[in-house]
Amino acid sequence: MISRSARYRPILFEHGGDILASREMQFEHIFMQHGTTSCYTHSVNVACMSLWLAERLRIRVDRRSMVRGALLHDFFLYDWHDSDPSHRLHGFRHPGWALRNAERTFHLNRIERNVIHRHMFPLTPIPPRFREGLLVCLADKLCAISETVSQNKLLRRLGIVHG
């Protein structure tokens, strides 16, 4: 059986190949996000999980916008584990930093901007406006739990884990 991550990989490259190949995104390999999962791997996992959720729940989405928003949702480009005072309240502030970095590097549409800026709901009070954002928000939480608590067991079981 082909894993879902292999199944979704062509979709990721079709819609986000420029993002995945960018110097800035490659930089994310060195930053740890959850447990032993890098920011890069986490972002790819979230994109795959978002596609899987949309398919499984039969929700029509703009795949391009959802994939690009998922890949860029944590595009803050720093190690949030460092004791740097500017990293305080990371959970609340990083969506804004990710959005600013993404806008400087890529052309974004309104769905992609909303996905990036609102993915931390309900920690941040304003929910995503589009279904693509809701799916990325849910996928982000599921991936974070799997990467942190169960060492990717959930993602492996679903065949979504990357790397």
N, C-alpha and C positions, 0 to 999 in steps of 0.2 A: 504494500500500500504506500502511495506517495504521501509524504507528510503535507499537512495543510500549508506549512510555511513554504515548502517547495512549490506548492500549487499557487500560492499568492505572490511568489517572488517575481514572475513576469509582470504582474499587475503593478507591483511596487516600482519596477524599473520603467514600465511604460509611463506611469504618471509622475514618478519622483526620481527618475534616473539622474537628473541634474542635481537634485538635492543630495542623493546618496554619494555622488561622485565629487561633490564640492569639498574644497580644502577645509572649510569650517565644520562640515559634518564629519569628516574623517578625524578631526580634532576631538570629537566626542568619544572616540574609542578609549581615550586615556582617562576620562572622568567616570567614576563609579556612580551609579544612580541608586540602585537598591541591592543590598547584599554584594554579590560578586558580579552583578550585571552592569555593563557600561551604559552610559546614556545612549550611545548609538544603538546597541542591541535592544535596549528598552523601547526606543522609538520605533524600531522595526517590528518588535513584538506587538506594540500598540497598533500599528498600522495593519498587521496581519489579523489581530484580534478584532479590530473594527470591521474589516472585510468579512470575517467569519460571522460576527454578530449580525451584520446587515443581511447576509445570505440566510443565516439560520432563522432570523426573525422575519424574513421576507419584507424588509424595509427598503424601499427604493431610495437610492442616494446618488449624489454626484460623486462617483468613485474618485475622480481626479482630485477634487477639493478635499475629500475625506482623507485620502492617502497623504496628500501634501501637508494638510493640517496635522495629521497624526505624526508624520515624520518630523515636523517642526515644533510640536507642542512643548518640548523641553529644550529648545534651542537657545538656552541661556549662556552657554559657553564658559562656564567656570566650575570649579569643584566646590559644590555647596557644603562639603564636609569640612573645608578649611575654616579656621576660627576667625576669618576676616569679618570685622563688624558689618561690612556691607552685605553679608550673606544672612544677617539676622532676618527672621520672618520669611525665610526662603519660600515656604509653601504659599504664602500670600502674595509675594512680590515677583516670583520668577515668571509667571505668565506674561507680565508686562515686558520684562527683559527679553524673553523669548520672542515676543512679537516684534519688539524694536530691532533685534538682531535679524530676524527673518525678513522684515521689510527692507532693511539695508542691503540684504544679500540677494533676495528673490522678489519677483513680481507676484503679489498675492491678490486674490479676489476676496470679496467680503465674507464668503463662507470660510475660507482658509484663515482669515484674520480672526473671525469669531471662534473657530475651533481652538486656535492657539490661546487666545485671550481668556476664554471661559472654561478651559478644561479642568480647572481645579474646583468647580462647583461640587459639593456644597460648602467646602472650606471658604471659598470666596462666594459672596452672596448672590451674584447675578448668574443665572443659568445660561447655558448656550442657547442661541436663538434658533439654530437649525438642527435637523435630525442628525446630520453628520457630526455636529459637535456633541450631541447627546451620546452618540455611539462611541466617539473617541473618549469622552469623559468616563463612560462605563468601562470601556476597554482599558483605559489607563489605571483605573482602580483594580480591576481584575488582574492585570499584569503586575502591578505593584505588590499586591498581596502574594501572588504566586512567586515573584522574584525574591520577596523578603522573607515570608513565613514558610512557605512550602518548598523552597529551593527549586522552583520551576516545575513541580510535579503536576500542577493543573495544566500548565502550558504544554508540557510533554504529553500528557494524556490526551489533550485536544489536538496534538500534532502541530501546535502553533509556534513553539519556542524556536528562536533564532540563535544560532551559535552554540 
